[in-house]
Amino acid sequence: MILRSVEPAAEPGLARALLAVQRQAYAKEADLIQDDRIPPLHEDLDALRSAPLLWVAAFDDEELLGAVAWTEEGSVVDVDRLVVAGTVHRRGVGTRLVTDVLRRADWRTTTVSTGRANVPARRLYERLGFGLVGDREVLPGLWVTDYAYVPALHGRHHGP
């Protein structure tokens, strides 16, 4: 598996592949949380390409396995989305992608939110050392769980 920074706005073929993986991943989350009001699930190609996000994608040769996107503001890195192709679930792709973001974040706190009922995602973040911040209702009846990874609490500055 190779990780590389990507720019969906500059790579139309990649953007289409990324949108397909994103829809598949968020459809799975929608099933898990019994709610399909997840904004990236309904995003179109133009919205994905114009989103002001930094991206890293995982590839096996030319096949897109997954991607992670985040924003950076001051001392906080916020993971906006993590998507993994259904064909490679539970093979370490998500772990590698999130670990790469933590490495890039260096000393900064990294935050992430996921559906409260998305147990596989919650386990991944907890296993990587993210601490539970709490739950919040983002839309009526739609709950997310917020996490934060604080490097100083782990005695390191470069992620797990």
Backbone as ProteinMPNN parsed JSONL, in Angstrom:
{"seq_chain_A": "MILRSVEPAAEPGLARALLAVQRQAYAKEADLIQDDRIPPLHEDLDALRSAPLLWVAAFDDEELLGAVAWTEEGSVVDVDRLVVAGTVHRRGVGTRLVTDVLRRADWRTTTVSTGRANVPARRLYERLGFGLVGDREVLPGLWVTDYAYVPALHGRHHGP", "coords_chain_A": {"N_chain_A": [[0.853, -1.178, 0.0], [0.576, 2.148, -0.891], [0.865, 5.457, 0.226], [-0.135, 8.695, -0.687], [-0.096, 12.251, -1.087], [-2.873, 13.917, -2.469], [-4.752, 15.824, -4.885], [-7.88, 16.336, -5.433], [-9.166, 18.286, -7.021], [-7.393, 18.769, -9.071], [-7.083, 16.384, -10.313], [-9.055, 14.783, -12.223], [-9.869, 12.061, -12.799], [-9.096, 10.683, -10.5], [-10.677, 12.083, -8.67], [-13.266, 11.231, -9.391], [-13.074, 8.477, -8.774], [-12.574, 8.696, -6.064], [-14.958, 9.895, -5.177], [-16.715, 7.764, -5.637], [-15.749, 5.807, -3.811], [-16.11, 7.253, -1.464], [-18.939, 7.574, -1.379], [-19.69, 4.9, -1.137], [-18.486, 4.25, 1.322], [-19.76, 6.033, 3.123], [-22.383, 5.242, 2.771], [-22.308, 2.786, 3.986], [-21.766, 3.634, 6.626], [-24.144, 5.033, 7.052], [-25.957, 2.911, 7.102], [-25.049, 1.635, 9.432], [-25.548, 3.562, 11.421], [-28.167, 4.004, 11.064], [-29.18, 6.23, 9.65], [-29.263, 8.454, 7.01], [-28.407, 11.044, 6.718], [-25.841, 12.134, 6.291], [-23.606, 14.485, 5.386], [-21.311, 14.151, 3.433], [-22.173, 11.875, 2.085], [-24.03, 12.673, 0.271], [-22.734, 14.408, -1.355], [-21.702, 15.926, -4.411], [-19.628, 15.567, -7.387], [-18.464, 18.069, -8.066], [-18.636, 19.446, -5.608], [-17.021, 17.842, -3.97], [-14.545, 18.175, -5.261], [-14.127, 20.897, -4.886], [-13.982, 21.281, -2.186], [-12.332, 22.697, 0.605], [-9.937, 21.103, 1.499], [-7.204, 19.116, 2.74], [-5.683, 16.253, 1.391], [-4.887, 12.761, 1.659], [-4.292, 9.786, -0.012], [-4.699, 6.224, -0.242], [-3.192, 3.676, -2.085], [-3.141, 0.676, -4.063], [-1.075, -0.32, -6.295], [-2.539, 1.174, -8.957], [-5.056, 1.227, -7.948], [-7.493, 2.787, -5.985], [-7.668, 2.652, -2.566], [-8.556, 3.955, -0.327], [-9.08, 7.071, 1.48], [-8.169, 10.022, 3.303], [-9.217, 13.121, 4.583], [-8.547, 16.439, 5.695], [-8.567, 19.469, 7.698], [-6.593, 22.301, 8.622], [-6.12, 24.449, 11.255], [-4.498, 26.781, 12.899], [-3.417, 25.498, 15.916], [-4.816, 23.156, 15.661], [-5.75, 20.209, 14.012], [-8.226, 18.951, 12.001], [-9.868, 16.063, 11.277], [-11.746, 15.617, 8.547], [-12.968, 13.71, 6.948], [-12.876, 10.173, 6.529], [-12.444, 7.609, 4.379], [-12.873, 4.314, 3.212], [-12.506, 1.771, 0.846], [-14.978, -0.729, 0.411], [-14.07, -3.273, -0.225], [-11.684, -3.584, 1.082], [-12.017, -3.366, 3.806], [-11.095, -3.557, 7.248], [-8.414, -4.143, 6.871], [-6.364, -2.542, 7.585], [-6.153, -0.136, 6.206], [-7.57, 2.25, 6.92], [-6.381, 2.715, 9.42], [-3.687, 3.193, 8.671], [-4.033, 5.54, 7.151], [-5.104, 7.415, 9.016], [-3.045, 7.429, 10.892], [-1.064, 8.575, 9.339], [-2.045, 11.191, 9.09], [-1.855, 11.977, 11.778], [0.915, 11.947, 12.077], [1.618, 14.012, 10.326], [0.361, 16.084, 11.648], [1.985, 16.522, 13.786], [2.87, 18.179, 16.606], [0.39, 19.195, 17.077], [-3.029, 19.195, 18.216], [-5.334, 16.734, 17.186], [-8.523, 16.387, 15.877], [-11.619, 14.565, 15.526], [-14.773, 13.438, 14.294], [-17.427, 11.078, 14.456], [-20.213, 9.012, 13.51], [-22.282, 8.316, 16.256], [-23.177, 5.701, 16.6], [-21.434, 4.299, 15.041], [-19.621, 1.894, 15.467], [-17.279, 0.442, 14.473], [-15.631, 2.589, 13.466], [-15.355, 4.154, 15.765], [-13.92, 2.391, 17.409], [-11.529, 2.22, 15.957], [-10.489, 4.877, 16.181], [-10.226, 5.061, 18.979], [-8.413, 2.975, 19.462], [-6.172, 4.079, 18.292], [-5.493, 6.008, 20.082], [-7.048, 8.268, 20.416], [-8.927, 10.391, 22.475], [-12.073, 10.345, 24.103], [-14.278, 12.996, 23.626], [-16.964, 13.724, 23.672], [-20.53, 13.401, 23.054], [-22.699, 14.784, 20.555], [-25.617, 16.312, 19.225], [-26.084, 16.796, 15.929], [-27.975, 17.243, 14.0], [-31.535, 17.111, 14.294], [-32.018, 14.203, 16.053], [-29.726, 13.034, 14.953], [-26.745, 11.914, 15.94], [-23.345, 12.491, 16.806], [-20.09, 11.378, 17.779], [-17.419, 12.941, 19.314], [-13.871, 13.086, 19.144], [-10.495, 13.524, 20.349], [-7.042, 13.716, 19.689], [-4.315, 14.228, 21.568], [-1.118, 15.056, 21.372], [0.751, 15.582, 23.489], [-0.256, 14.161, 25.62], [0.468, 11.649, 25.002], [3.129, 11.555, 25.119], [4.652, 12.044, 22.907], [5.474, 13.539, 19.761], [4.819, 12.954, 17.178], [2.558, 11.426, 16.431], [1.017, 8.126, 16.764]], "CA_chain_A": [[0.0, 0.0, 0.0], [1.305, 3.402, -1.014], [0.11, 6.651, 0.578], [0.389, 9.911, -1.299], [-0.952, 13.432, -1.09], [-3.601, 14.063, -3.727], [-5.567, 17.03, -5.039], [-9.009, 15.967, -6.293], [-9.487, 19.356, -7.981], [-6.437, 18.728, -10.175], [-7.018, 15.023, -10.851], [-10.457, 14.406, -12.444], [-10.083, 10.613, -12.681], [-9.003, 10.371, -9.08], [-11.852, 12.653, -8.001], [-14.408, 10.324, -9.636], [-12.851, 7.265, -7.981], [-12.718, 9.089, -4.669], [-16.384, 10.072, -4.911], [-17.328, 6.426, -5.565], [-15.361, 5.198, -2.528], [-16.755, 8.042, -0.41], [-20.361, 7.21, -1.324], [-19.77, 3.535, -0.611], [-18.126, 4.275, 2.743], [-20.79, 6.708, 3.912], [-23.593, 4.407, 2.721], [-22.092, 1.785, 5.051], [-21.977, 4.306, 7.902], [-25.579, 5.319, 7.153], [-26.581, 1.659, 7.556], [-24.659, 1.389, 10.821], [-26.167, 4.518, 12.347], [-29.587, 4.076, 10.715], [-29.508, 7.606, 9.279], [-28.485, 8.781, 5.82], [-28.192, 12.498, 6.635], [-24.407, 12.387, 6.4], [-23.363, 15.363, 4.23], [-20.488, 13.639, 2.33], [-22.899, 10.837, 1.347], [-24.827, 13.33, -0.765], [-21.867, 15.351, -2.049], [-21.464, 15.62, -5.817], [-18.227, 15.658, -7.793], [-17.998, 19.456, -7.96], [-18.461, 19.78, -4.194], [-15.834, 17.133, -3.48], [-13.35, 18.785, -5.846], [-13.925, 22.268, -4.413], [-13.873, 21.326, -0.722], [-11.01, 23.204, 1.012], [-9.374, 20.046, 2.337], [-5.948, 18.449, 2.402], [-6.01, 14.843, 1.17], [-3.932, 11.682, 1.43], [-4.999, 8.6, -0.487], [-3.981, 4.947, -0.196], [-3.301, 2.97, -3.364], [-2.485, -0.59, -4.354], [-0.801, 0.019, -7.693], [-3.356, 2.334, -9.322], [-6.382, 1.1, -7.327], [-7.737, 3.605, -4.802], [-8.157, 1.849, -1.443], [-9.203, 4.826, 0.644], [-8.5, 8.41, 1.59], [-8.494, 10.821, 4.474], [-9.134, 14.553, 4.296], [-8.54, 17.205, 6.936], [-8.276, 20.899, 7.664], [-5.635, 22.743, 9.632], [-6.354, 25.816, 11.703], [-3.678, 27.03, 14.073], [-2.873, 24.326, 16.599], [-5.767, 22.035, 15.558], [-5.974, 19.495, 12.753], [-9.533, 18.304, 12.106], [-10.135, 15.058, 10.252], [-13.06, 15.895, 7.984], [-13.545, 12.456, 6.473], [-12.042, 8.995, 6.317], [-13.222, 6.679, 3.563], [-12.137, 3.116, 2.828], [-13.273, 0.916, -0.059], [-15.561, -1.889, 1.085], [-13.301, -4.483, -0.519], [-10.484, -3.674, 1.924], [-12.309, -3.11, 5.222], [-10.382, -4.334, 8.262], [-7.084, -4.535, 6.393], [-5.395, -1.573, 8.032], [-6.097, 1.069, 5.373], [-7.988, 3.384, 7.741], [-5.343, 2.938, 10.429], [-2.531, 3.83, 8.018], [-4.387, 6.899, 6.748], [-5.216, 8.276, 10.2], [-1.698, 7.537, 11.448], [-0.342, 9.542, 8.51], [-2.499, 12.53, 9.486], [-1.263, 12.269, 13.085], [2.327, 12.258, 11.838], [1.66, 15.346, 9.724], [-0.097, 17.052, 12.649], [3.124, 16.729, 14.66], [2.555, 18.515, 17.998], [-0.956, 19.774, 17.157], [-4.169, 18.348, 18.561], [-6.108, 16.269, 16.039], [-9.897, 16.079, 16.259], [-12.407, 13.809, 14.553], [-16.13, 13.087, 14.715], [-18.023, 9.972, 13.712], [-21.544, 8.667, 13.991], [-22.233, 7.712, 17.594], [-23.403, 4.254, 16.494], [-20.456, 3.711, 14.131], [-18.706, 1.203, 16.37], [-15.944, 0.197, 13.899], [-14.843, 3.828, 13.421], [-15.026, 4.535, 17.138], [-12.842, 1.495, 17.868], [-10.294, 2.618, 15.279], [-9.955, 6.094, 16.799], [-9.827, 4.749, 20.352], [-7.206, 2.157, 19.39], [-5.053, 4.949, 17.933], [-5.182, 6.914, 21.183], [-7.953, 9.418, 20.504], [-9.726, 10.42, 23.692], [-13.473, 10.726, 23.944], [-14.637, 14.35, 24.027], [-18.376, 13.673, 24.025], [-21.52, 13.245, 21.996], [-23.519, 15.963, 20.288], [-26.671, 16.136, 18.234], [-25.785, 17.754, 14.865], [-29.291, 17.459, 13.406], [-32.49, 16.411, 15.167], [-31.905, 12.747, 16.043], [-28.456, 12.573, 14.38], [-25.715, 12.107, 16.955], [-21.955, 12.149, 16.513], [-19.157, 11.322, 18.9], [-16.204, 13.704, 19.046], [-12.634, 12.582, 19.731], [-9.303, 14.349, 20.174], [-5.728, 13.127, 19.937], [-3.453, 15.287, 22.095], [0.213, 14.441, 21.402], [1.428, 15.704, 24.784], [-0.76, 13.099, 26.502], [1.077, 10.383, 24.573], [4.578, 11.655, 25.278], [5.321, 12.078, 21.607], [5.065, 14.647, 18.908], [4.633, 12.524, 15.782], [1.509, 10.422, 16.28], [1.223, 6.839, 17.447]], "C_chain_A": [[0.895, 1.237, 0.0], [0.365, 4.541, -0.616], [0.728, 7.826, -0.161], [-0.622, 11.037, -1.179], [-1.593, 13.553, -2.462], [-4.392, 15.37, -3.701], [-6.718, 16.692, -5.98], [-9.351, 17.028, -7.332], [-8.593, 19.288, -9.214], [-6.377, 17.37, -10.864], [-8.435, 14.487, -11.062], [-10.742, 12.907, -12.286], [-10.051, 10.169, -11.227], [-10.237, 10.889, -8.348], [-13.072, 11.754, -8.193], [-14.284, 9.048, -8.814], [-13.051, 7.545, -6.497], [-14.185, 9.27, -4.3], [-17.082, 8.72, -4.79], [-17.004, 5.75, -4.235], [-16.047, 5.933, -1.379], [-18.236, 7.661, -0.275], [-20.55, 5.828, -0.736], [-19.509, 3.524, 0.901], [-19.22, 4.92, 3.585], [-22.139, 5.999, 3.826], [-23.499, 3.325, 3.801], [-22.311, 2.423, 6.424], [-23.463, 4.609, 8.108], [-26.342, 4.076, 7.611], [-26.284, 1.412, 9.029], [-25.395, 2.297, 11.798], [-27.662, 4.702, 12.09], [-30.044, 5.5, 10.403], [-28.642, 7.981, 8.074], [-28.236, 10.281, 5.652], [-26.729, 12.886, 6.871], [-24.016, 13.231, 5.19], [-22.468, 14.777, 3.133], [-21.172, 12.525, 1.516], [-23.629, 11.442, 0.154], [-24.028, 14.344, -1.584], [-21.726, 14.944, -3.519], [-19.987, 15.869, -6.142], [-17.681, 17.083, -7.661], [-17.748, 19.856, -6.507], [-17.225, 19.101, -3.626], [-14.567, 17.829, -3.988], [-13.077, 20.177, -5.301], [-13.804, 22.382, -2.896], [-12.461, 21.761, -0.32], [-10.333, 22.254, 2.0], [-8.008, 19.625, 1.829], [-6.256, 16.951, 2.348], [-4.768, 13.964, 1.113], [-4.753, 10.474, 1.029], [-4.077, 7.386, -0.403], [-4.25, 4.207, -1.499], [-2.617, 1.614, -3.285], [-2.292, -0.553, -5.86], [-1.623, 1.261, -8.023], [-4.734, 2.303, -8.669], [-6.469, 1.936, -6.05], [-8.35, 2.733, -3.713], [-8.917, 2.687, -0.429], [-8.512, 6.173, 0.677], [-8.934, 9.044, 2.9], [-8.316, 12.286, 4.075], [-9.249, 15.313, 5.611], [-8.343, 18.682, 6.646], [-7.282, 21.192, 8.771], [-5.945, 24.19, 9.971], [-5.583, 26.026, 12.999], [-3.128, 25.736, 14.653], [-3.8, 23.12, 16.537], [-5.839, 21.511, 14.124], [-7.292, 18.763, 12.928], [-9.734, 17.344, 10.945], [-11.581, 15.255, 9.801], [-13.75, 14.618, 7.519], [-12.469, 11.396, 6.303], [-12.903, 8.009, 5.556], [-12.331, 5.528, 3.123], [-13.054, 2.275, 1.943], [-13.748, -0.327, 0.682], [-14.772, -3.168, 0.879], [-12.079, -4.654, 0.365], [-10.752, -3.294, 3.378], [-11.521, -4.062, 6.099], [-9.033, -4.886, 7.778], [-6.034, -3.483, 6.698], [-5.316, -0.287, 7.223], [-6.459, 2.308, 6.195], [-6.945, 3.732, 8.79], [-4.143, 3.649, 9.826], [-2.826, 5.279, 7.66], [-4.452, 7.84, 7.952], [-3.845, 8.464, 10.841], [-0.869, 8.543, 10.651], [-0.759, 10.973, 8.854], [-1.888, 12.909, 10.833], [0.215, 12.622, 12.947], [2.46, 13.668, 11.277], [1.255, 16.425, 10.727], [1.019, 17.418, 13.615], [2.644, 17.016, 16.081], [1.126, 18.985, 18.17], [-2.005, 18.733, 17.549], [-4.912, 17.987, 17.283], [-7.485, 15.86, 16.528], [-10.583, 15.303, 15.144], [-13.785, 13.553, 15.155], [-16.608, 11.928, 13.863], [-19.41, 9.709, 14.272], [-21.452, 7.927, 15.32], [-22.387, 6.198, 17.537], [-22.427, 3.574, 15.537], [-19.342, 3.066, 14.953], [-17.348, 0.919, 15.726], [-15.074, 1.454, 13.845], [-14.436, 4.245, 14.826], [-13.89, 3.675, 17.678], [-11.508, 1.882, 17.243], [-9.688, 3.832, 15.962], [-9.484, 5.828, 18.224], [-8.538, 3.932, 20.376], [-5.979, 3.007, 19.066], [-4.736, 6.001, 18.989], [-6.024, 8.174, 21.238], [-8.77, 9.293, 21.782], [-11.132, 10.912, 23.402], [-13.685, 12.148, 24.46], [-16.097, 14.378, 24.455], [-19.249, 13.489, 22.801], [-22.251, 14.561, 21.795], [-24.501, 15.638, 19.167], [-26.47, 17.206, 17.152], [-27.019, 18.125, 14.048], [-30.281, 16.745, 14.312], [-32.404, 14.884, 14.987], [-30.625, 12.192, 15.449], [-27.325, 12.945, 15.334], [-24.351, 11.703, 16.427], [-21.181, 12.103, 17.824], [-17.881, 12.026, 18.477], [-15.029, 13.1, 19.81], [-11.516, 13.6, 19.511], [-8.064, 13.519, 20.49], [-4.816, 14.284, 20.338], [-2.052, 14.692, 22.257], [0.899, 14.497, 22.759], [0.97, 14.627, 25.766], [-0.136, 11.74, 26.181], [2.597, 10.425, 24.653], [5.332, 11.657, 23.961], [4.749, 13.225, 20.797], [4.741, 14.209, 17.488], [3.598, 11.424, 15.643], [1.881, 9.109, 16.928], [2.404, 6.063, 16.935]], "O_chain_A": [[1.838, 1.348, 0.784], [-0.782, 4.593, -1.058], [1.95, 7.946, -0.254], [-1.833, 10.815, -1.171], [-0.949, 13.324, -3.486], [-4.661, 15.937, -2.642], [-6.555, 16.754, -7.198], [-9.788, 16.684, -8.43], [-9.004, 19.71, -10.295], [-5.701, 17.217, -11.881], [-8.971, 13.809, -10.185], [-11.756, 12.532, -11.698], [-10.883, 9.375, -10.788], [-10.781, 10.193, -7.491], [-13.834, 11.541, -7.25], [-15.262, 8.586, -8.226], [-13.624, 6.734, -5.77], [-14.61, 8.844, -3.227], [-17.949, 8.547, -3.933], [-17.892, 5.181, -3.6], [-16.514, 5.304, -0.429], [-18.721, 7.45, 0.837], [-21.457, 5.602, 0.065], [-20.225, 2.869, 1.658], [-19.568, 4.405, 4.647], [-22.962, 6.146, 4.729], [-24.493, 2.994, 4.447], [-22.962, 1.834, 7.287], [-23.98, 4.458, 9.215], [-27.267, 4.176, 8.417], [-27.172, 1.021, 9.787], [-25.814, 1.86, 12.869], [-28.338, 5.451, 12.796], [-31.121, 5.931, 10.815], [-27.421, 7.838, 8.121], [-27.892, 10.734, 4.56], [-26.437, 13.855, 7.572], [-24.087, 12.739, 4.064], [-22.835, 14.893, 1.964], [-20.781, 12.268, 0.378], [-23.817, 10.775, -0.864], [-24.593, 15.056, -2.414], [-21.639, 13.756, -3.833], [-19.212, 16.317, -5.297], [-16.558, 17.276, -7.196], [-16.76, 20.527, -6.208], [-16.464, 19.718, -2.881], [-13.626, 18.043, -3.224], [-11.924, 20.604, -5.254], [-13.548, 23.468, -2.377], [-11.487, 21.237, -0.86], [-10.179, 22.567, 3.181], [-7.696, 19.759, 0.646], [-7.011, 16.444, 3.178], [-3.731, 14.368, 0.587], [-5.777, 10.17, 1.642], [-2.854, 7.502, -0.482], [-5.389, 4.122, -1.957], [-1.651, 1.426, -2.546], [-3.247, -0.735, -6.616], [-1.412, 2.308, -7.412], [-5.505, 3.251, -8.818], [-5.634, 1.814, -5.153], [-9.415, 2.146, -3.903], [-9.817, 2.19, 0.248], [-7.505, 6.396, 0.004], [-9.927, 8.65, 3.512], [-7.397, 12.642, 3.338], [-9.956, 14.889, 6.525], [-8.008, 19.091, 5.534], [-7.149, 20.432, 9.73], [-6.022, 25.046, 9.09], [-5.962, 25.52, 14.055], [-2.456, 24.972, 13.961], [-3.603, 22.156, 17.277], [-5.969, 22.273, 13.166], [-7.464, 18.027, 13.9], [-9.765, 17.749, 9.784], [-12.517, 15.08, 10.582], [-14.961, 14.463, 7.674], [-11.318, 11.688, 5.981], [-13.97, 7.615, 6.027], [-11.187, 5.73, 2.715], [-14.231, 2.089, 2.253], [-13.012, -0.905, 1.482], [-14.805, -4.057, 1.729], [-11.491, -5.734, 0.407], [-9.825, -2.94, 4.106], [-11.304, -5.222, 5.746], [-8.58, -5.943, 8.216], [-4.937, -3.518, 6.141], [-4.489, 0.574, 7.524], [-5.735, 3.303, 6.168], [-6.658, 4.906, 9.023], [-3.635, 4.608, 10.407], [-1.975, 6.15, 7.84], [-3.909, 8.944, 7.905], [-3.524, 9.565, 11.289], [-0.064, 9.279, 11.223], [0.084, 11.868, 8.904], [-1.448, 14.045, 11.012], [0.704, 13.513, 13.642], [3.324, 14.431, 11.709], [1.749, 17.551, 10.663], [1.006, 18.502, 14.199], [2.05, 16.134, 16.701], [0.678, 19.163, 19.303], [-1.872, 17.548, 17.246], [-5.098, 18.828, 16.403], [-7.61, 15.083, 17.475], [-10.188, 15.371, 13.98], [-13.937, 13.463, 16.374], [-16.243, 11.809, 12.693], [-19.735, 10.137, 15.38], [-20.635, 7.019, 15.481], [-21.788, 5.486, 18.344], [-22.579, 2.387, 15.25], [-18.26, 3.631, 15.108], [-16.328, 1.137, 16.381], [-13.884, 1.383, 14.154], [-13.293, 4.647, 15.049], [-12.989, 4.19, 18.341], [-10.477, 1.875, 17.915], [-8.502, 3.827, 16.29], [-8.435, 6.332, 18.627], [-7.669, 4.169, 21.215], [-4.873, 2.697, 19.51], [-3.815, 6.798, 18.815], [-5.738, 9.067, 22.035], [-9.245, 8.209, 22.122], [-11.343, 11.785, 22.561], [-13.317, 12.466, 25.591], [-16.438, 14.979, 25.474], [-18.768, 13.43, 21.669], [-22.407, 15.352, 22.725], [-24.24, 14.808, 18.296], [-26.662, 18.392, 17.419], [-27.083, 19.211, 13.473], [-29.881, 15.839, 15.043], [-32.68, 14.355, 13.911], [-30.445, 10.974, 15.44], [-26.994, 14.118, 15.511], [-24.21, 10.717, 15.704], [-21.568, 12.704, 18.826], [-17.328, 11.744, 17.414], [-15.164, 12.665, 20.954], [-11.585, 14.429, 18.604], [-8.047, 12.727, 21.432], [-4.574, 15.2, 19.552], [-1.819, 13.908, 23.178], [1.569, 13.539, 23.142], [1.731, 14.226, 26.647], [-0.203, 10.807, 26.981], [3.273, 9.458, 24.302], [6.512, 11.312, 23.91], [3.7, 13.788, 21.108], [4.41, 15.058, 16.661], [3.76, 10.552, 14.79], [2.928, 8.989, 17.563], [2.684, 4.969, 17.425]]}, "name": "protein", "num_of_chains": 1, "seq": "MILRSVEPAAEPGLARALLAVQRQAYAKEADLIQDDRIPPLHEDLDALRSAPLLWVAAFDDEELLGAVAWTEEGSVVDVDRLVVAGTVHRRGVGTRLVTDVLRRADWRTTTVSTGRANVPARRLYERLGFGLVGDREVLPGLWVTDYAYVPALHGRHHGP"}
